Amino acid sequence: MIRTDKVKLTVIKAEAYRQKLTGGDTGIVITRYDTKQPGLATISRSTGKAVPAANTSLKLFPQEAFDEAVALTARMPFQKARQAPAKAKPAAEEPAADPKLEETAGSEAYLKIVTKYTDKSGKLSYDLLNKDFIKFAHSSSIVRDMIADGESAAAIRKYIAGVKFRDIADDHDLSDDEIQRIIKLLDDASPKNVFKELNDMLRKQLGAQKKK
């Protein structure tokens, strides 16, 4: 199998590669040396130009960088969405990226999850994520049973995240480790406890259960 090497960009200090998305679309992934969060875009079938994902910062990943990435990767084979990118030798002053996090950041599953919880302003919304998770928790008989059995908040949260992320990504083979890396990337996007409201709700319900 042919492995796709990243191409180095000149517009910004970053590298880029192509990947095939579900439905036949082509994706562009740009990874900067100074941040874990990647820039993601889909190549328009009508114009051939990269259309950045709603949550992608155009300050960190300007349109010019995507245009360059499209041109430089035009004749290159696709990189599988879950295949780790080829290792690059960063300059001495550039921190080495975690290859597993980088692989997850460039995955189609992560792109789908980020898109799901991006608000109308184009920002990743913890409020949308927590409301969705809490709604699921209230409707799930398994979650209710876990609370009744006195399971830990961490165990219940892990179950909820697993069900929701696998469903959104339409990939029931996502491992627990991959899901934990997705959570870390979501948290890194805007440092904050990504599940704060969900945790508060679970602690409240578990506390009420103990008093019965």
Summary of the structure (lengths in Angstrom):
residues: 212
radius of gyration: 19.0
end to end distance: 59.2
largest distance: 65.3
contacts: 616
relative contact order: 0.13
helix: 46%
strand: 13%
